[in-house]
Amino acid sequence: MTAQSPLPTGTDLLAEINRLRKERNAVILAHYYQTPDIQDLADFVGDSLQLSQMAAETDADVIAFCGVKFMADTAKILSPEKIVVLPDMDAGCSLEDSCPPDKFRAFREAHPDHIALTYINCSTEVKALSDVIVTSSSAETILQQIPKDQKIIFGPDRHLGGYLSRKFDREMLLWPGVCIVHEAFSETELLKLKEQYPGAPIAAHPECPPNIVDHADYVGSTSGILQFAETFTGDTLIVATEPHIIHQMEKALPNKNFIGAPGADGNCSCNICPYMALNTMEKLYACLRDLEPRIEIEEGLRLQAKRSLDKMLEMASGTIGQGDLGPA
């Protein structure tokens, strides 16, 4: 049977997933943007890098990553000895798609005096071509450690790069990629929502364009937005990121009201990530059953990509010196 084969009639999906999880010695990871049913059965729910780090610390033989491909790739980079499966191999990312490795390589070669500070939402090949990987939660800490006279390429998210550039007054060459979900939020509809809920703060992901970020009371990663949800004063929060994160907020804070920022017409589902939505309970069951689709990365490429991830972890913890930086 393949991962695409039909399920037996009457299959109790949750029971079968739990059986296979035990039989395979598998850990199930779910990103905050997954549907609530997947979040609720996962062993860990979190940000992409955080999930990969958690899985690496377990004694699991199999990682089932309910997220998108670059996230599963990162899990394999950090846990090469484990089998890593993704429920749907077509679960990609518009940021990764926007930055083909051959074009990124040519861009780097055209600017040899720049270091590449690259958002984790990219392919393994692009990670291997980068100097330092950043996440939305570590980017500010890392950028502040880079000498002011060091020229920087930032990719693939021009909105995150632009936000960092404005906040820290750092000129950077920005790769022109965007997240199709965060790009979809409407400033007009957001302001209508603000009028409807006066005094309600707005929490936004830095992948949002400036016209959304500029209205935010808090800008940060998914985990940062969750922390803000726990500490803000008031009873209503407007959330400008993929709305499935609200499930975790409602579980942790049932007495507060969380409202997803609207898309272009106020009613569209364009703020839901279509790639994340490709993962389903049925596909999770099938990938645990068949151990397919499986993530495979050539070892030399894995080690090159891991180098830029390791630099991120060192800089995020403050253990790398400025002299260690420079174009790869």
N, C-alpha and C positions, 0 to 999 in steps of 0.2 A: 504494500500500500504506500502511496506517496502522500505528501502533505496536502495535495489537492483532492485526494479521494474522498468520496462522500462519507459522512458519519453513519454508523449503524443506527437504524431506527430505534428511537427510544433511549438514546444515549443520555445519561445523566452527566452533563458536561463537568460540573463542579466536582462531582465524585470521581470522575475519570481523571481530571487534571490533578486532583489530590493524590490519586493512586499512582499516576505516572511520576509526579513530583517525588514521591517517596522511592519508587522503583529506580528512577534514574539518578537519584541523589542530586536533584536539581534545585536551583534557587531561581525564583521568578521575580524579575524586576519590572516595575511599572513606572514610567515617567508620569509627572503630574498632569500631562495632557492626555493621558489615556482615559477611556470611559470608566465610570464608577465601578462597574462590575469587575473589570480587570484590576483597578486599583485595590479593591477590597479583598481580592484573593492573593495579591502579591505578597512576597516575603518582605520586600522593601519598596517604598514609594519615595521618589525624590527627583533631584536634578540629574542630568545625564552623567556627569563625571562622578558625582557623589555615589550614584548607583554602581558604577563600574568599580569604584574603590571598595564599596561594601562587599560586592561579590568576590573581589580578589581576596578579601580577608576570610572568606568562608572556606570550608572543606568540600564544597559542592564539586561534583564532576561535570555538571552541566549548568550553563547560564541560559535561561530563556528570557531574552530582553524584549519586553513590550515597550517599544519606542520606535525610533527610526534607525536607518542603517548606520549612519555615522556613530551613533551611540553604541550599537552592538559591536562595531569595529573597535571602538575605544575599549570596550570590555575585553575583546580579544587581545588588543595590544598589551593590556595590563595583566591578563590571565591567559598566556599562550598555551598553558597545559590543560585548560578547560575547554570543553566543547561549548561553543556559543551558537545559539540558534535564535532566529528572528521569525516571528509568526508569518510575516509577509515581506519578502525581499524587495517588493516594490515600494515599501514604506521608506521613501527618500526624504529629501529636504530641499526646499527651493534655494537656500543659501549654498548648500553643497553643489547643486546643479549649476549655480551661477558662476562657479569657479573651477573650470576644467583644469586639471594639473598641467597640461601642456601650455595653456595660456598663462597660467600663474607663473610657471617656470620662465617663460619669455619676459613677463613683466618684471620678475626679479632680476633677470639678466640685464634688463634695460636700466636698472637702478641699483648698481652693484654696491653703492655706498649706503644703502638702506638696510636695516634689519626688518624682518617680516614678523610682525606681531599679529598672530592669526587666531581668529575666533574658533572655538572648538567645533562649531557647526561647519565642518568641512571634511573632505575625504581623507583617507589615510595617506594617499599620495601627496596631498597638499600639506598635511601635517609634516611629512618627511621633508618637504621643501621649505619649511618654516624654521625660524629661530626660537620663538617662544609661543606656545599656545596660551590663550587666555579663555576664561569663562566670563560670563556676565558678572559673577560675584568676585572674581579675582582681578579683573582687568584694571581697575583703578589702582590697586595696590602695586601691581606690576609696572604699570605705566610710570608711576611716580619714582620708580627705581632706575629708570632709563635716563641717562644724561641728556640734558636739554639740547646739546648740540648733535645728538645722534639722530640721524634721519630715519623715519619709520614708514613702512608700508603697513597698512591695516586692512585686513580683509577677513571674510568676504562680505561682512555686513556694514554697509556704509552708514546706516543709522546709528548703530552702536559706536562705530568709529567716530562719527560726527559728534555724538553726545560726549565722548571722551575728549575730543579735540576742543570743543567749546568749554567744557568744564575745567580743563587743565591748561587751556591756552597753548596747545601743542599742535603745530602744523603736521599733518600726516597725509600721505598719499592713500586715498581710500579706494578700495576695490568696489565696483558699483553693484554689489548684490543686496538683495532685501529678502526679508521673511514675508511670504505672501499673506500670512495670518496677521502679523502686526502692521503691515502696510494697509490692511483693509479697514482699520478703524476710522470712523468719520468724526472730524472735529465738530462739524455742525451738530450731529446727533449727540456727541459727548456733551456739548454745551447745553443742549435741551435737557439731557439727563441731569446735569448739574443744577439747572433751574428747578427741575422736579424734586430734587433732593438737596435743598440748600444746606450748606455746611458739611455735606458729605465729602470726605477727602477722596482723591483719586490716586491709586497706585498703578504705576505703569512700568512695563518692561522696557529697557533701553533699546530693544529692537524696534520700538515704535518710532515713527517719523517725528521730527521736531514739533509739528503742530499739535501732536498729542502729548509728547513729553513735557512741553512748556506749560501745560495745564496741570501737571501732576504734582501732588504734595509729597509723593515718594517715588523714586525711580530706582529699580533694582531687579535682581534676578528673581526667578520663581521662588526660591527658598527665602530670599529677602522680602519678597512681597508677603509670603506667609507669616514671617516674623512681624512685619508691619501690621498685618491683620490682627495679630494678638495684642498689639500694644497701642493702637490708635484710640483716641478718645472719641466717643460717639457710638452710634449703633448701626450706621450704614457706611459701607465702603464700595466705591466704584472701582472695578478691576479691569485694567486695560492690558490683558494678556489672554492667552487661550483659555476659554471659560471652564474647561474641565478641572482646573486648579481649584475652583470654588468648592468642589466636593470635599476637599481636605479642610477648607476653611469652615464649612458648615458642620463637619464632623467635630472639629476642635472647638468651635465657637457657635453652638446652636442658637444662642440668644442674640446674635448679630445678623444683620442683613447684608448680603453680598450681591452686587449687581454687576454683570458683565458689561463692559463698554460695547456699544452697538457698532455694527458695520455700516456700510454705505447708505442703506435705506432705513436703518433702524430695526429692521426685522429679519434681514438675511442671516444665514448661518455661515457667512464668509469668515467669521472670526474663529471657526472651528478648523483645526488643522486637518486637511484631507488625507495627509500621509499617516498621521497618527491613527486616523479613523480606519485605516486598512487592517489594523490588528483587531481581531475579534476573539471571543472565547473559543469558537470552533477552530480557528487557525492556531491558537495557543495549544489546544488539545492535540491537534495534528502534528505540530512541530515537536512536542514532547514525545509523542508516539513514535515518530519517524526519525527524530533528530535531524530534521531538514525543514527549511533551508538552513544551511550551516555557513558560518562566517569562517573564511580561510584567508590568511594573510601570509605572503612570502616572508621568511624570517628576516632577510636583509632589510626589506621595506618596513617591517614591524619595528626593528631596532632603530631605524632612522626616525620613524614617527615617534617612538617612545622618547627619543632624545629631547624633542621639543616639548613633550608633555612633562618630562622630568624637570626641565628648566622652569616650567610654569610652577610646579610643585615646590621647587627650591625657592623661587622668588616670592611665591605666595606666603612662604613661611619665613622669609627674610634671611635665608642662608646662602644666597649667592651674591658675589661681589660685582660691582659694575665692570670690573676688568674682565669678567667672564662673558660679557656681551659683545657681540659683533656679528656681522653677516656670516652665515654658515658657509 
